[in-house]
Amino acid sequence: MLSFASFFKLLKESFRDLLPIILVIMFFQLAIIQAIPDNWLSTTIGLAIVGVGLAVFLLGLEVGVFPVGEGLAGDFARKGSTLWIIIFAFMIGFGTTVAEPALLVIADKAAGISAGRIDAFTLRMVVAFSVGFAIVVGVWRIIKGTPIHYYIISGYIMVVAATFFSPKEIVGLAFDLGGVTTSTVTVPLVAALGIGLASTIKGRNPVLDGFGLIAFASLTPMIFVQFYGIYVYQFVEASEIVMPVAAHIAETAPAFDFKILNLLKGLLGVVGDVVPILGVILFFQYIILKKPVENLKEVLIGFGLVIIGLDAFIIGLEMGLFSLGETMALQLTQNDSNVIIYSFAGAIGFSTTMAEPSLTAIARKAKEISDGKINDFVLRIAVAFGVSFGIALGAFRIVNGGDIVYYIIAGYMFVIALTFIAPKYIVSIAYDSGGVTTSTVTVPLVAALGLGLATNIPGRDPLIDGFGLIAFASLFPMITVMAYGVITERMGVLGEHEKEEIHLDELRHALQDAENMGLSTVNVHGTDKRHSYAMQFSAVHIIVPHNKEEEALLSAKSAGARGVTIMSAHGMGLEEMTNFYNRLHSDSTDSNLMFITPTKMVDRIIKTVITDLDITGEGEGISYAYPITHLKGLTLKGSDL
């Protein structure tokens, strides 16, 4: 919903998520490197812009991208046109991947250090086609209702099999490209497509079937790129020898250039990423479905907010944060302690993942459709721990050497084992979590760290060893998220509707026959229902002078009494009893207040009344209680039950 309240809430959450990045950078820069960055002011302003941009971006997703994506998927499903759904899925996957900024960065770096064998444009086309194919396979799975783990496990087997035929120079790159294909805009739209289909097709569950498209988009590029690598290293000759990538890593973080031309160029770049997606949506909505977009104004505003927020987000990152990360990676490799490198890798992995907008969007959607069974913040923590461990392990591999395939195979074995142990509702979300962790924030910093380590450590090859960290960052979140699902299942965590159903079942069991004399039976206020259950009730009597009646009633009410029977009481004290014949016809009366209440309330009611009226001090009155049986006909509110 478009409102200032929702924006400020998102803004608060954004800055909360950026705090870990700030703390990590400050600690390692000041305590370990022991130097203040040259552009610390630029970095500070950049982080502030990142926070605001992230809030605007998420608001745009909620207002425009998610509603139109889910609505379009629902319309396709209701129309029953499988062919058009598949064409739409391919166009969304291919079109959004071709313009993915992180893919451009990785493809250019791969081309630059492959001695001319890898062509950046061709590599991008291969990856984009593989993602389009992946979305088609994922949509087909939702339509047919096949369990996702059959596809994923088959895909893992194909990935591992391909590694035995692929040249070693391409394996790490292929694994990394599986992690960079799911962009900040693609992830929410693809997720909306999957959830929308699963919500509309009869017999499908949004939690079990709606997730998983992102996992396919992360898996297929690993296969396609390895086959591309087999071709280029078999048939394409090296044309040039390129200098190592050390030149890519600057000693000093340059300040961001705020020239109008650069700002417009950046904004147009984001528009170029987002507008084609909007164009595809409008084409299918108006030309194929021949149906206007509901709330078109809000949808356009939402996409506008996505563009503005994403542009601000990127500007903030470029204002020293990316180059600062590269500089820190270089400085840490020159440090004698490898433990510091692993610590920085893990810390930067955790902090950047917590600030990842794609993960935030998916976690919020997971919480929504799981009815609160999945806690979005805890889910993000689980993913961030997985990324942290994965990048630290990947840094260990680069420093100490070792074939990436063995690490990945071991990780896949854990994933497959947990697939059969974890609750079904978490499996698809876990697979998708591996794809949303490596996007706008994480990829540049992680890529800089990997290439920086491989460039500066003797005996390492940037092309063979420098790539692979993103693959580790994509693999281990699947393990931690499924572990989170296992833990919550063992703890008995329930969704809101599950809690409500259990409560209703308890009430149904309690609504037993009112003729059962062993139970107390009460009427439920405002309904025609009766509630019979085994609970002890007592009668509390408060006898006070008539002029204290109101005070006693208010006191008992404050203590929890819900009803009263008021009777007149004519009594005598000790002095009157000496000559009671002359006092039998006195007009002086007291009030006898009788409260029927659950026995557990008796102490509180009596204590409150005798304290307020000072009955055991200078006040007048008597209080007493006794248990009652065979209670029938008392009326209580539902909240009191």
N, C-alpha and C positions, 0 to 999 in steps of 0.2 A: 504494500500500500504506500502511495506517494504522500509522505507527510514529514514535517520537520522532526516530529518525535521519533519516527523510525530512522531518519537519517542520523540524528544525534546518538541514538542507541548503537547504530552501526559504527559511527565515528569513535565512540568510546571503546567498542570491541576491537577496532582496527589498531588503535594506539596501544591497547593492552597486548595485542599480538606482536607488535613491533618491539616491545620492551626487551624480549630475549635477544634480538639481534643487536640492539644498542649495548646491552650488558656484555655480550660476547666480544664485540669489537673493542669496547673500552678496556675490558680485562686484558685481552691479548696484546692490544696496542700499548697499554701503559705498563702492565705488569711483566709481560714477557719480552716484547720488542723494546719496550722502554723508550718510546719516541712518540711525540704528538704528531698526528698527520698534518701535512702542510695545509690541506684544505678541510680542516675540521669544521669550519663554519658552513662550508658548502655541503658537507655530509650531513650536518645537523638539520639544515634547511631542507635538504633532500628527503630525509626521513619523515619530516613533518608533512611534506607534499605527498609522500607515499601513503601516509595514514589517511589524509583527506581523500586522495584519489581512490584508495581501496574502498572507503565508505561509499563514495559516489558510485563506483563500479558495482558493488553489491546491491545497492538500492536499484540501479538500473536493471540488474538481473531479475530481481523480485518483481519489478514493475513491468518489464517488457519481454525479456528473453524466455524465462520459465513459462509464463502463461501462454505465449504464442506458440512455443515449442510443444507443450503438452496438448494444447488445443488442436494444433495441426496434426499431431500424431493420432489424437482421438478421432478427428474427422476422417483421416485415411483409413483407420481401422473400421469405423462405422460404414464407410463406403465399400469396404471389402475389396479394394483394388490392391492386391499384393504387388503387382508389377510397378505401380506408381510409388508405392511405399519404398520399394527397393531402389528405384531410380533416384528418389529424393534422398534416401540414405547415402547412396554413393556420391551424389553431388555435394552433400553436406560434408562428408568425410574428405573427399578429394579437394574441394574448394577451400576449405578452412586450413588444410595442411600445407598446401602450396605456398600460402602467404605467411606461414608460421615463422615469426622472427627467430625463435630459438633454433629451428631447423636451418634457417639461412646461415646462422653463425657456425653451427657444427659442420654443415656442408662445405662452407668456404674454408674452414680450418682443415678439413679432411682433404680437400682438393689441393691445398697449399703444401701439405706435407706428404703427399702420395706420389711425388715425382711425376705429376701429370696424368697418372692412370685414372684417377677418379675425377669425373666431371661433375661440378657442383650442381648444375642445372639438371643433368640426367639423374643424379642421386636424389634430388628433391622430387622429380617426377616418379621415380621408383617408390619412394616413401609415401608420396601422396596417393598413388594408385593402391598401394598396400593398405592404407588407412581406409580408403573408400571401399575396398573389398572387405575389410574387417567389419565395417559398420553394416554392410549388406549381410554378412554371415551372422552378426549379432542380432539384427532385426529378424532374419529368418528363424533363428533359434527361439526368439520370443513368440513369433507367430505359431511355430510348431510345438512350443512348450517343452523342448528337450532340456534336461538339466545342464547347466553351464559347465560343470566340471568335466563332462565328456569332451567338450570342445577344447577347454583349456589344457587338460592333460595331454590330449592329442597334439596340441600346438607345442607344448613343451618338448614332447618327444621329437617333433620335427625340427625344433630349434637346435636341440642337442645333436641330432643326427647330422644337421647341416654343418655344424662346427667341425666335424671330422673331415669334411671335404673342403672347407673354406680356408683360404690363406690366412695365416695368423695376423696379418696386417689389417684384416677387415672385421675380425670377430668382435673386438672391443667396440669398434665404431658401430657395428650392427646392433649390439646390445644397447648402446647409448641412444641410438636413433629410435629404439622402441620406447624410450622414456621421454623424448622431446616432441613427440607428434601430437600430444594432447595439450592444446593451448588454452589460455585463459578464457577465450570466448568459446572455443569448440567444446570444452568439457561441459559447461552448463547446458548448451544446446543439445548435445548428444545425450546427456543424462535426461533432459526433458523429453526427448524423443522416445527413449527406452521406457521411462516411467509412464508417459502418456499412452503408449501402446499396451503396456502391461495392465494399465488401469482400465482400458476400454475393452480389450479382448476377453471374452467370457472364459473363465477358468484360469486366468493368469493372476498372479499376485505381484503387486508393485515392488514389494520388498524382495521376493525370491527371483522374479523374472525381470524387473525394471532395470536393475543394475547389470553391468557386465559389458556394455558396448565399449566403454573406455578400456577395459582389459583387452578386448580383441584388437583395438586400435594400437595398443602397446605391444602386442605379441606378433602380429603379422609382419611389421617392418623388419623385425629381427630375421625372419625367414627370407623375405624378398631381398633385403640388402646383402645377405650372405650369398645368395645366388648371383646377384649382380657382381659381388666381389670375386666370385669364382670366374665369372666371364672376363672382367677387366684384367685380372692378374694372369689369366691364361692367354688372352688374345691381344691385350693392349700393352705396347712397349712403353717403358719410362722415357719421357721426352725431356725432362729437366730435373736437376737436383736443386731442391729448394732449401734455403737456410732453415735451421731449426726455429721452433716457434718462440724462442726466447725473446724475439723482437716484439712478440705480441704482448709481452708483460712489461709494463712500464715501471720504472723505478719510482716515479712520482705520479700521484693521481692528478690528472689535469682537471682544471675547473670547468664546469659546464658552461657552454656558450649560450647566453640568453638572447642572441640576435633574433629579430622577428622572423627572418627567413628560416632559421633553424627550427624555431618553434612551430611555424606553419608546416615545414617539411615533416616534422615528427607527427603533428596532428593529422596531416594527410596520409601518412603511413598507417596510422591506426584506423582512419576512415577506410583506407584501402583494404584493411583486414576485416572490418566489420560490415561495411556496406554490401559486399558481394553475398554475405550470408543473409542479410536482410532482403537482398534482391531475389535470392533463391526462394526464401519464404514467401514473399509477395507473389512471385511467379506461380508457385504451386497453389497458393491460397486463391488467387483471382482467376488464373487461367485454367488450372487443372480441376480444382474443387469448385470453382465458380461461386465462391462464397466470400463475403466481405470479412475482414478481420474485426473481431469484437474489440471494442475500446481501442480503435486505431490510434487515437490521440495519445493514450497512455503508453501504447506499445512503442510509438515513435519517440516519445519522451524517454522511455526506458532505454532504447537503443542509443539515443543521444547521450544519456547519462553514462552508459557503458563506454562510449567513445571518449567522453571527457574524462571520466575516472581512469580509464586505462592509459590515456595519454599523460595525465598527471602522474600516474603511478610510474610509468617508464621514465619520465623526466626526473622524478625524485630518485629513482635508482641510478640514473646516469650522473646525477650530481655528486659524484665522488664515491658512491658505494661500490659500484662494480670495479672501478679501477683501484679503489682502496683494497678490495678483496684480492685482486691480482697482486698488488704490491705486498700485501701481508703474506700471500702464499710464497712469493719469492724470498722474502725475508726469513720465513720459517724454515725453508729448505736449507738456508745457510746456517741454521742453528744446529748445534751438535746433538740435541736431544730429539730422538724420534718420537718419544712419548708426547712431546709438545705438538708435533705435527698431527698425531692421531687425535689428541684432545681438541685441537682446533678444528679438524675435519668433522669430528662428532658434534662439537658445539655449533659450528656454522650450519651443519645439516639440520640440527634440531631447530635452531632459531629461524632459518629461512623457511622451513616447512610450516612452522606455526604462522608465518605471515603470508603463506601462499593463498591467493584469492580463490583459485580453483578448488583447493581442498576445503576452504571455508564454505564455499557454495555447496559442494557435495555433502559435507557433514551436516549442514543445516537441512538439506533435503532428506538425508537419511533419517535424521531425527523426526522430521515431519511425517514421513510415510511409514515409519516404524512405530508411530504412536507413542514416541517418547521412550521406547525400549532402548534405543541407542542414544546415548548422550553425545551431542555433537562436540563438546569441548574435550571429553575423554577420548572420543574417537580420534580427534586431531592430535592429542597427546600420544596415543598409540602409534599413529602414523609417523609422527615426528621422531619418536624413539626408534622406530624401524629405519627411518632415513639416517638418523644419527649413527646407529650401529653399522649400517650398510656402508656409509661413506668412510667411517673410521676403518672398517675392514678393507675397503677398497684402497685406502691410503697405505695400509699395511702391505697389501699385495704389491703396490708400486714400489715401496721402499725396499722390501725384501725380495722382490721378484717372485715369479710364479705364473702359471698359466691360468687365465681368467676362467677358462671352461670348467675347471675342477671346482672352483668356488661356486659358479653358477649352477652346476649340476647338483652340488650338495644342497644349495638353497632351494632348488626346484623339488628335491626329494622331501624337504621339510614342508614345503607348500602342499604337495600332493598328500602327504600323511595327514596334515591338519585339515585338508579338505573333507576327509571322511570322519574327522573327529568333531570339527566345529559345527555349531548349529547352522541349519540351512540358510537362515535369514541373513547371516553375516558373510557367507562365502562370496557372493557376487560383489558385495560392498568392499570386501577385502581385495578382490581382484582389481576392482576399479581404483582402489586407494594407491596401488602401485603405479597407476598412470597419471594421477593428478598431483603427485609430489614433485614432479620435475617440469616446471613451467617457467613463468616469467621471472620469478625471483631466484629459484634454485639453480637453473641450468647455467647461466653465465658464471656464477661464483664457483660452482662445482667443476665446470669445464676448465676454468682458469686454474683451480687447485690441481687437478689431475695433470694437465699439460705442464704446469709449472714444476710439479714434482718430477715428472718424467724427463723434463728438459735439464734439470739441475742435478739430478742424481746420476752418477757415473754408471754406465752399463745399461741404461734404460733408453728405449726408443719411444719418442713421443707418439708415433702412429700406432705402435703395438701396445705400449704400456700406458700412454697418456689418456686414452679413452677407456671407458669401463666404469668410472665412478657413478655415472648416471644410472647405469644398469644395476649397480648395487643399491642405489637409492630407490629404485623401482621395485626391487625384489623383496627386500626385508620388511617393508610395511605390510605386505600381504601376510607375512608370518605373524607380526605383532597384532594386526587387526583380528586375525582369526583366533589368536590367543586371547585377545580381549573378549571375543564372543564366547569362548569356552569358559572363561572366568565368570562372566556375567550370568551365563546359563547355570553354572554351579552355584552361584550366589542366589539364584532364583529371582533375578531382576525381571519385572513385568512391565508391559506397556499400560497406558492409562485405561484403555478399553478392557484389557485383561484384568486389571485391578477391579474395574467396575463390575465385570461379569462375576468375578469371585465374590464380590460383596453381594450381588444380587442372588447368587446361589446360596449364600449363607442365609439371606433373608427368606428365600423360598423354603429352605430346610426348616427354618424357624417358624414359618407359618403353618403350624400344625393344628389339629382339631381342637377347637375351643372347649369341647366337652371333656377333654382330658383333665380330670380334676387334679392331677399331679403338677399341672403347669399353671402359671399365671397368664391370664389373657387380657390384653388391653386393646382398645380401639385406636387406630392411627388417625390423628386429627386431620380433617379435611379430605378423608377418603372413606370408602366403604369397606376397608380392609381391617382385619383383626390380626393381632400378633401374639402368638402363644409361645412362651419360652420358660425355661426353668430358671427363674430369678427370685430371690427372696425380697419381699416387700415388708415394710413396717409402717405402723401408724404412729405419728408424732403428735402429741397433744401439747398445746401451749395455752394455759389458762391465765388470763391477765385481766385487770380492771377494764371496763368497757372503754374508758377514755384512752387506753393504751393499745386498743385493737389495731388501728391503722399502722402504728409504729411497729407492732409485732409482725403484721403482714408484710410490710416493706422489708423488714430485716430477714424474714424467712425466704422471701423472693430472691433477695440478693445472694442467699446461700444456696439457691438452686431449687427451691420448692416450686412446683408447677401448678398446683391446684390446692384448694382448701375448702373444707366444710366448716361453716361458722354456726355455732350453737350458743344459746344463752345458758349461763351457768349461775345457779343461785347457791351460794355457799356461806359458811361461817368459819370464823377463826377460832383459835383456842379460847379466847376470852368469851366469845358469844356462846360457846358450848356449855358454859356453866349455867346458863338460864335460857336454853334454846326454845322453850315453849313460847316465850314472849317475842321471838325473832323469826318464827316460821313464815310470817306474812310480810317480811321486809321487802321493799321495792328495789333494794340495791342488788344489781346483777353484775356478773362478770361475763367475759367472752371466752368460749371454749373453741379454739382453732385446731382443727384436725387436718393434718397433712398426710396423705398416703404417698409414700416415696420409696424408691429402692433402698434397701437396708444400708448400702454403702454411703448413702447421703445423710443418714440420721445424725452422726456425730457433728458434721459440719453445720446442719440446720440448728440443732440445739445449742451448740457452742456460740454460733453467731447471735441467736436471739437472746440468750441469757447474758451475753456480753453487752449487746446494744441496749437492752432494757435494764441491765444491772440487777437481774432477778436474784442473783446470789449475794447481792450487796444491799443497797438501800431500796431497790425497786421491789415491786410486788408481782407475784405470779408464781406459777408452777409449770414445770415442763417434765414430760416423761414420754417414753416410747415403748412399744411392744411389737413383736413380730406377728404377722397375720398370714393366714393360709387361704387357699381356695379363692384367690382374688380374680374376679371377673367384672368386666365392664368399665374399668378405668380408662380414661382417654389421655393419650400422650402424643406429643409432636414426633414426627419422623426423626428430627434431629436428636431428640432425647433418647431414641432407641439405639 
